[in-house]
Amino acid sequence: MPRMNGEILLDNIRRMDSYIQVPVIAVSNTPIPKADFFISKSDFKRDNLIQKIKELVHE
């Protein structure tokens, strides 16, 4: 992201009342502490992302 990193973006999202409870999956080279789950770009697999989304929305 050209103007901010993922940590700043997540800080901004977490400050909005309507998005406090929205789960966030970070796909990045480095972990983002406030994310609910982290997937390393080097280990990224589409199926793992889909499975984690299903877990976070309780499907």
PyMOL Python script that loads the backbone (N, CA, C, O; Angstrom):
from pymol import cmd

cmd.read_pdbstr("""\
ATOM      1  N   MET A   1       0.850  -1.178   0.000  1.00  0.00           N
ATOM      2  CA  MET A   1       0.000   0.000   0.000  1.00  0.00           C
ATOM      3  C   MET A   1       0.892   1.236   0.000  1.00  0.00           C
ATOM      4  O   MET A   1       1.778   1.362   0.845  1.00  0.00           O
ATOM      5  N   PRO A   2       0.673   2.116  -0.909  1.00  0.00           N
ATOM      6  CA  PRO A   2       1.599   3.238  -1.064  1.00  0.00           C
ATOM      7  C   PRO A   2       1.589   4.266   0.061  1.00  0.00           C
ATOM      8  O   PRO A   2       2.632   4.860   0.335  1.00  0.00           O
ATOM      9  N   ARG A   3       0.457   4.503   0.728  1.00  0.00           N
ATOM     10  CA  ARG A   3       0.398   5.596   1.699  1.00  0.00           C
ATOM     11  C   ARG A   3       0.437   5.152   3.148  1.00  0.00           C
ATOM     12  O   ARG A   3       0.674   5.965   4.041  1.00  0.00           O
ATOM     13  N   MET A   4       0.210   3.891   3.386  1.00  0.00           N
ATOM     14  CA  MET A   4       0.237   3.390   4.762  1.00  0.00           C
ATOM     15  C   MET A   4       0.527   1.902   4.734  1.00  0.00           C
ATOM     16  O   MET A   4       0.365   1.237   3.711  1.00  0.00           O
ATOM     17  N   ASN A   5       0.959   1.392   5.881  1.00  0.00           N
ATOM     18  CA  ASN A   5       1.196  -0.041   5.959  1.00  0.00           C
ATOM     19  C   ASN A   5      -0.034  -0.722   6.573  1.00  0.00           C
ATOM     20  O   ASN A   5      -0.976  -0.051   6.993  1.00  0.00           O
ATOM     21  N   GLY A   6      -0.016  -2.023   6.619  1.00  0.00           N
ATOM     22  CA  GLY A   6      -1.155  -2.784   7.116  1.00  0.00           C
ATOM     23  C   GLY A   6      -1.475  -2.505   8.569  1.00  0.00           C
ATOM     24  O   GLY A   6      -2.642  -2.525   8.960  1.00  0.00           O
ATOM     25  N   GLU A   7      -0.463  -2.246   9.374  1.00  0.00           N
ATOM     26  CA  GLU A   7      -0.690  -1.967  10.794  1.00  0.00           C
ATOM     27  C   GLU A   7      -1.452  -0.649  10.980  1.00  0.00           C
ATOM     28  O   GLU A   7      -2.355  -0.566  11.812  1.00  0.00           O
ATOM     29  N   ILE A   8      -1.089   0.367  10.213  1.00  0.00           N
ATOM     30  CA  ILE A   8      -1.789   1.649  10.282  1.00  0.00           C
ATOM     31  C   ILE A   8      -3.223   1.488   9.774  1.00  0.00           C
ATOM     32  O   ILE A   8      -4.161   2.016  10.371  1.00  0.00           O
ATOM     33  N   LEU A   9      -3.384   0.761   8.679  1.00  0.00           N
ATOM     34  CA  LEU A   9      -4.723   0.509   8.152  1.00  0.00           C
ATOM     35  C   LEU A   9      -5.588  -0.185   9.198  1.00  0.00           C
ATOM     36  O   LEU A   9      -6.730   0.215   9.423  1.00  0.00           O
ATOM     37  N   LEU A  10      -5.057  -1.211   9.831  1.00  0.00           N
ATOM     38  CA  LEU A  10      -5.828  -1.943  10.834  1.00  0.00           C
ATOM     39  C   LEU A  10      -6.136  -1.072  12.042  1.00  0.00           C
ATOM     40  O   LEU A  10      -7.227  -1.176  12.602  1.00  0.00           O
ATOM     41  N   ASP A  11      -5.214  -0.220  12.459  1.00  0.00           N
ATOM     42  CA  ASP A  11      -5.492   0.740  13.533  1.00  0.00           C
ATOM     43  C   ASP A  11      -6.675   1.627  13.163  1.00  0.00           C
ATOM     44  O   ASP A  11      -7.563   1.861  13.982  1.00  0.00           O
ATOM     45  N   ASN A  12      -6.683   2.117  11.938  1.00  0.00           N
ATOM     46  CA  ASN A  12      -7.784   2.973  11.482  1.00  0.00           C
ATOM     47  C   ASN A  12      -9.104   2.217  11.458  1.00  0.00           C
ATOM     48  O   ASN A  12     -10.137   2.757  11.853  1.00  0.00           O
ATOM     49  N   ILE A  13      -9.076   0.972  10.998  1.00  0.00           N
ATOM     50  CA  ILE A  13     -10.293   0.162  10.961  1.00  0.00           C
ATOM     51  C   ILE A  13     -10.808  -0.092  12.372  1.00  0.00           C
ATOM     52  O   ILE A  13     -12.006   0.035  12.627  1.00  0.00           O
ATOM     53  N   ARG A  14      -9.924  -0.445  13.281  1.00  0.00           N
ATOM     54  CA  ARG A  14     -10.322  -0.761  14.662  1.00  0.00           C
ATOM     55  C   ARG A  14     -10.881   0.450  15.403  1.00  0.00           C
ATOM     56  O   ARG A  14     -11.603   0.280  16.386  1.00  0.00           O
ATOM     57  N   ARG A  15     -10.575   1.646  14.966  1.00  0.00           N
ATOM     58  CA  ARG A  15     -11.111   2.860  15.603  1.00  0.00           C
ATOM     59  C   ARG A  15     -12.547   3.160  15.189  1.00  0.00           C
ATOM     60  O   ARG A  15     -13.226   3.941  15.857  1.00  0.00           O
ATOM     61  N   MET A  16     -13.016   2.564  14.115  1.00  0.00           N
ATOM     62  CA  MET A  16     -14.384   2.805  13.645  1.00  0.00           C
ATOM     63  C   MET A  16     -15.339   1.855  14.368  1.00  0.00           C
ATOM     64  O   MET A  16     -15.196   0.635  14.283  1.00  0.00           O
ATOM     65  N   ASP A  17     -16.301   2.417  15.068  1.00  0.00           N
ATOM     66  CA  ASP A  17     -17.222   1.612  15.872  1.00  0.00           C
ATOM     67  C   ASP A  17     -17.902   0.511  15.070  1.00  0.00           C
ATOM     68  O   ASP A  17     -18.082  -0.598  15.574  1.00  0.00           O
ATOM     69  N   SER A  18     -18.276   0.796  13.849  1.00  0.00           N
ATOM     70  CA  SER A  18     -19.007  -0.190  13.063  1.00  0.00           C
ATOM     71  C   SER A  18     -18.117  -1.331  12.553  1.00  0.00           C
ATOM     72  O   SER A  18     -18.629  -2.310  12.010  1.00  0.00           O
ATOM     73  N   TYR A  19     -16.807  -1.220  12.720  1.00  0.00           N
ATOM     74  CA  TYR A  19     -15.894  -2.266  12.240  1.00  0.00           C
ATOM     75  C   TYR A  19     -15.086  -2.940  13.354  1.00  0.00           C
ATOM     76  O   TYR A  19     -14.211  -3.759  13.073  1.00  0.00           O
ATOM     77  N   ILE A  20     -15.368  -2.607  14.593  1.00  0.00           N
ATOM     78  CA  ILE A  20     -14.591  -3.162  15.709  1.00  0.00           C
ATOM     79  C   ILE A  20     -14.654  -4.686  15.742  1.00  0.00           C
ATOM     80  O   ILE A  20     -13.649  -5.340  16.023  1.00  0.00           O
ATOM     81  N   GLN A  21     -15.812  -5.252  15.462  1.00  0.00           N
ATOM     82  CA  GLN A  21     -15.991  -6.698  15.558  1.00  0.00           C
ATOM     83  C   GLN A  21     -15.724  -7.447  14.249  1.00  0.00           C
ATOM     84  O   GLN A  21     -15.876  -8.667  14.197  1.00  0.00           O
ATOM     85  N   VAL A  22     -15.330  -6.735  13.203  1.00  0.00           N
ATOM     86  CA  VAL A  22     -15.064  -7.383  11.917  1.00  0.00           C
ATOM     87  C   VAL A  22     -13.713  -8.096  11.987  1.00  0.00           C
ATOM     88  O   VAL A  22     -12.695  -7.459  12.257  1.00  0.00           O
ATOM     89  N   PRO A  23     -13.691  -9.413  11.747  1.00  0.00           N
ATOM     90  CA  PRO A  23     -12.417 -10.130  11.784  1.00  0.00           C
ATOM     91  C   PRO A  23     -11.523  -9.732  10.611  1.00  0.00           C
ATOM     92  O   PRO A  23     -11.995  -9.486   9.501  1.00  0.00           O
ATOM     93  N   VAL A  24     -10.232  -9.676  10.884  1.00  0.00           N
ATOM     94  CA  VAL A  24      -9.259  -9.284   9.862  1.00  0.00           C
ATOM     95  C   VAL A  24      -8.210 -10.379   9.719  1.00  0.00           C
ATOM     96  O   VAL A  24      -7.613 -10.822  10.700  1.00  0.00           O
ATOM     97  N   ILE A  25      -8.000 -10.803   8.486  1.00  0.00           N
ATOM     98  CA  ILE A  25      -6.933 -11.755   8.172  1.00  0.00           C
ATOM     99  C   ILE A  25      -5.847 -10.969   7.450  1.00  0.00           C
ATOM    100  O   ILE A  25      -6.092 -10.395   6.388  1.00  0.00           O
ATOM    101  N   ALA A  26      -4.664 -10.944   8.016  1.00  0.00           N
ATOM    102  CA  ALA A  26      -3.544 -10.238   7.403  1.00  0.00           C
ATOM    103  C   ALA A  26      -2.756 -11.203   6.528  1.00  0.00           C
ATOM    104  O   ALA A  26      -2.306 -12.248   6.999  1.00  0.00           O
ATOM    105  N   VAL A  27      -2.591 -10.857   5.269  1.00  0.00           N
ATOM    106  CA  VAL A  27      -1.727 -11.599   4.356  1.00  0.00           C
ATOM    107  C   VAL A  27      -0.559 -10.674   4.077  1.00  0.00           C
ATOM    108  O   VAL A  27      -0.687  -9.694   3.343  1.00  0.00           O
ATOM    109  N   SER A  28       0.579 -10.995   4.670  1.00  0.00           N
ATOM    110  CA  SER A  28       1.704 -10.061   4.662  1.00  0.00           C
ATOM    111  C   SER A  28       3.015 -10.816   4.802  1.00  0.00           C
ATOM    112  O   SER A  28       3.035 -12.021   5.051  1.00  0.00           O
ATOM    113  N   ASN A  29       4.099 -10.091   4.638  1.00  0.00           N
ATOM    114  CA  ASN A  29       5.417 -10.682   4.882  1.00  0.00           C
ATOM    115  C   ASN A  29       5.747 -10.719   6.368  1.00  0.00           C
ATOM    116  O   ASN A  29       6.537 -11.552   6.814  1.00  0.00           O
ATOM    117  N   THR A  30       5.141  -9.815   7.132  1.00  0.00           N
ATOM    118  CA  THR A  30       5.390  -9.759   8.576  1.00  0.00           C
ATOM    119  C   THR A  30       4.057  -9.748   9.318  1.00  0.00           C
ATOM    120  O   THR A  30       3.086  -9.168   8.832  1.00  0.00           O
ATOM    121  N   PRO A  31       3.999 -10.377  10.482  1.00  0.00           N
ATOM    122  CA  PRO A  31       2.755 -10.403  11.253  1.00  0.00           C
ATOM    123  C   PRO A  31       2.283  -8.997  11.626  1.00  0.00           C
ATOM    124  O   PRO A  31       3.088  -8.100  11.875  1.00  0.00           O
ATOM    125  N   ILE A  32       0.970  -8.831  11.660  1.00  0.00           N
ATOM    126  CA  ILE A  32       0.360  -7.575  12.092  1.00  0.00           C
ATOM    127  C   ILE A  32      -0.350  -7.885  13.404  1.00  0.00           C
ATOM    128  O   ILE A  32      -1.336  -8.622  13.410  1.00  0.00           O
ATOM    129  N   PRO A  33       0.133  -7.336  14.513  1.00  0.00           N
ATOM    130  CA  PRO A  33      -0.349  -7.737  15.845  1.00  0.00           C
ATOM    131  C   PRO A  33      -1.855  -7.642  16.071  1.00  0.00           C
ATOM    132  O   PRO A  33      -2.418  -8.493  16.759  1.00  0.00           O
ATOM    133  N   LYS A  34      -2.513  -6.647  15.520  1.00  0.00           N
ATOM    134  CA  LYS A  34      -3.944  -6.476  15.800  1.00  0.00           C
ATOM    135  C   LYS A  34      -4.841  -7.289  14.870  1.00  0.00           C
ATOM    136  O   LYS A  34      -6.063  -7.257  15.012  1.00  0.00           O
ATOM    137  N   ALA A  35      -4.262  -8.004  13.935  1.00  0.00           N
ATOM    138  CA  ALA A  35      -5.059  -8.854  13.044  1.00  0.00           C
ATOM    139  C   ALA A  35      -5.545 -10.077  13.817  1.00  0.00           C
ATOM    140  O   ALA A  35      -4.893 -10.532  14.757  1.00  0.00           O
ATOM    141  N   ASP A  36      -6.686 -10.594  13.413  1.00  0.00           N
ATOM    142  CA  ASP A  36      -7.214 -11.788  14.064  1.00  0.00           C
ATOM    143  C   ASP A  36      -6.469 -13.050  13.635  1.00  0.00           C
ATOM    144  O   ASP A  36      -6.395 -14.025  14.382  1.00  0.00           O
ATOM    145  N   PHE A  37      -5.929 -13.015  12.439  1.00  0.00           N
ATOM    146  CA  PHE A  37      -5.168 -14.146  11.939  1.00  0.00           C
ATOM    147  C   PHE A  37      -4.156 -13.647  10.920  1.00  0.00           C
ATOM    148  O   PHE A  37      -4.397 -12.655  10.231  1.00  0.00           O
ATOM    149  N   PHE A  38      -3.046 -14.322  10.828  1.00  0.00           N
ATOM    150  CA  PHE A  38      -1.962 -13.931   9.930  1.00  0.00           C
ATOM    151  C   PHE A  38      -1.618 -15.084   9.001  1.00  0.00           C
ATOM    152  O   PHE A  38      -1.473 -16.225   9.440  1.00  0.00           O
ATOM    153  N   ILE A  39      -1.487 -14.777   7.709  1.00  0.00           N
ATOM    154  CA  ILE A  39      -0.998 -15.739   6.727  1.00  0.00           C
ATOM    155  C   ILE A  39       0.204 -15.116   6.045  1.00  0.00           C
ATOM    156  O   ILE A  39       0.116 -14.024   5.484  1.00  0.00           O
ATOM    157  N   SER A  40       1.318 -15.810   6.097  1.00  0.00           N
ATOM    158  CA  SER A  40       2.530 -15.319   5.450  1.00  0.00           C
ATOM    159  C   SER A  40       2.375 -15.389   3.934  1.00  0.00           C
ATOM    160  O   SER A  40       1.848 -16.365   3.400  1.00  0.00           O
ATOM    161  N   LYS A  41       2.833 -14.364   3.258  1.00  0.00           N
ATOM    162  CA  LYS A  41       2.766 -14.371   1.791  1.00  0.00           C
ATOM    163  C   LYS A  41       3.537 -15.546   1.211  1.00  0.00           C
ATOM    164  O   LYS A  41       3.136 -16.120   0.198  1.00  0.00           O
ATOM    165  N   SER A  42       4.641 -15.902   1.850  1.00  0.00           N
ATOM    166  CA  SER A  42       5.458 -16.999   1.330  1.00  0.00           C
ATOM    167  C   SER A  42       4.769 -18.356   1.496  1.00  0.00           C
ATOM    168  O   SER A  42       5.075 -19.301   0.769  1.00  0.00           O
ATOM    169  N   ASP A  43       3.831 -18.452   2.462  1.00  0.00           N
ATOM    170  CA  ASP A  43       3.104 -19.703   2.703  1.00  0.00           C
ATOM    171  C   ASP A  43       1.673 -19.659   2.181  1.00  0.00           C
ATOM    172  O   ASP A  43       0.880 -20.557   2.465  1.00  0.00           O
ATOM    173  N   PHE A  44       1.341 -18.623   1.422  1.00  0.00           N
ATOM    174  CA  PHE A  44      -0.039 -18.417   1.012  1.00  0.00           C
ATOM    175  C   PHE A  44      -0.555 -19.544   0.128  1.00  0.00           C
ATOM    176  O   PHE A  44       0.063 -19.928  -0.865  1.00  0.00           O
ATOM    177  N   LYS A  45      -1.711 -20.057   0.529  1.00  0.00           N
ATOM    178  CA  LYS A  45      -2.448 -21.031  -0.272  1.00  0.00           C
ATOM    179  C   LYS A  45      -3.910 -20.624  -0.214  1.00  0.00           C
ATOM    180  O   LYS A  45      -4.451 -20.375   0.863  1.00  0.00           O
ATOM    181  N   ARG A  46      -4.536 -20.559  -1.358  1.00  0.00           N
ATOM    182  CA  ARG A  46      -5.931 -20.125  -1.458  1.00  0.00           C
ATOM    183  C   ARG A  46      -6.841 -20.926  -0.539  1.00  0.00           C
ATOM    184  O   ARG A  46      -7.702 -20.352   0.128  1.00  0.00           O
ATOM    185  N   ASP A  47      -6.666 -22.223  -0.495  1.00  0.00           N
ATOM    186  CA  ASP A  47      -7.516 -23.082   0.336  1.00  0.00           C
ATOM    187  C   ASP A  47      -7.377 -22.757   1.823  1.00  0.00           C
ATOM    188  O   ASP A  47      -8.362 -22.817   2.559  1.00  0.00           O
ATOM    189  N   ASN A  48      -6.169 -22.413   2.274  1.00  0.00           N
ATOM    190  CA  ASN A  48      -5.966 -22.035   3.678  1.00  0.00           C
ATOM    191  C   ASN A  48      -6.713 -20.745   4.001  1.00  0.00           C
ATOM    192  O   ASN A  48      -7.307 -20.619   5.072  1.00  0.00           O
ATOM    193  N   LEU A  49      -6.683 -19.798   3.084  1.00  0.00           N
ATOM    194  CA  LEU A  49      -7.404 -18.542   3.282  1.00  0.00           C
ATOM    195  C   LEU A  49      -8.904 -18.794   3.365  1.00  0.00           C
ATOM    196  O   LEU A  49      -9.571 -18.262   4.253  1.00  0.00           O
ATOM    197  N   ILE A  50      -9.433 -19.584   2.465  1.00  0.00           N
ATOM    198  CA  ILE A  50     -10.863 -19.891   2.468  1.00  0.00           C
ATOM    199  C   ILE A  50     -11.262 -20.588   3.767  1.00  0.00           C
ATOM    200  O   ILE A  50     -12.296 -20.263   4.352  1.00  0.00           O
ATOM    201  N   GLN A  51     -10.460 -21.533   4.216  1.00  0.00           N
ATOM    202  CA  GLN A  51     -10.751 -22.237   5.464  1.00  0.00           C
ATOM    203  C   GLN A  51     -10.755 -21.280   6.653  1.00  0.00           C
ATOM    204  O   GLN A  51     -11.627 -21.372   7.517  1.00  0.00           O
ATOM    205  N   LYS A  52      -9.810 -20.381   6.703  1.00  0.00           N
ATOM    206  CA  LYS A  52      -9.735 -19.429   7.816  1.00  0.00           C
ATOM    207  C   LYS A  52     -10.923 -18.476   7.783  1.00  0.00           C
ATOM    208  O   LYS A  52     -11.458 -18.131   8.837  1.00  0.00           O
ATOM    209  N   ILE A  53     -11.345 -18.046   6.610  1.00  0.00           N
ATOM    210  CA  ILE A  53     -12.524 -17.187   6.493  1.00  0.00           C
ATOM    211  C   ILE A  53     -13.750 -17.921   7.036  1.00  0.00           C
ATOM    212  O   ILE A  53     -14.542 -17.342   7.779  1.00  0.00           O
ATOM    213  N   LYS A  54     -13.903 -19.167   6.673  1.00  0.00           N
ATOM    214  CA  LYS A  54     -15.034 -19.960   7.157  1.00  0.00           C
ATOM    215  C   LYS A  54     -15.008 -20.087   8.668  1.00  0.00           C
ATOM    216  O   LYS A  54     -16.052 -20.005   9.316  1.00  0.00           O
ATOM    217  N   GLU A  55     -13.827 -20.287   9.235  1.00  0.00           N
ATOM    218  CA  GLU A  55     -13.702 -20.387  10.704  1.00  0.00           C
ATOM    219  C   GLU A  55     -14.091 -19.067  11.365  1.00  0.00           C
ATOM    220  O   GLU A  55     -14.790 -19.063  12.378  1.00  0.00           O
ATOM    221  N   LEU A  56     -13.646 -17.962  10.805  1.00  0.00           N
ATOM    222  CA  LEU A  56     -13.913 -16.664  11.424  1.00  0.00           C
ATOM    223  C   LEU A  56     -15.370 -16.238  11.312  1.00  0.00           C
ATOM    224  O   LEU A  56     -15.850 -15.471  12.146  1.00  0.00           O
ATOM    225  N   VAL A  57     -16.079 -16.717  10.304  1.00  0.00           N
ATOM    226  CA  VAL A  57     -17.503 -16.388  10.189  1.00  0.00           C
ATOM    227  C   VAL A  57     -18.380 -17.524  10.718  1.00  0.00           C
ATOM    228  O   VAL A  57     -19.602 -17.493  10.572  1.00  0.00           O
ATOM    229  N   HIS A  58     -17.753 -18.514  11.325  1.00  0.00           N
ATOM    230  CA  HIS A  58     -18.442 -19.627  11.996  1.00  0.00           C
ATOM    231  C   HIS A  58     -19.307 -20.452  11.062  1.00  0.00           C
ATOM    232  O   HIS A  58     -20.443 -20.786  11.397  1.00  0.00           O
ATOM    233  N   GLU A  59     -18.786 -20.778   9.911  1.00  0.00           N
ATOM    234  CA  GLU A  59     -19.522 -21.649   8.969  1.00  0.00           C
ATOM    235  C   GLU A  59     -19.200 -23.087   9.247  1.00  0.00           C
ATOM    236  O   GLU A  59     -19.713 -23.977   8.568  1.00  0.00           O
TER     237      GLU A  59
END
""", "prot")
cmd.dss("prot")
cmd.show_as("cartoon", "prot")
cmd.util.cbc("prot")
cmd.orient("prot")
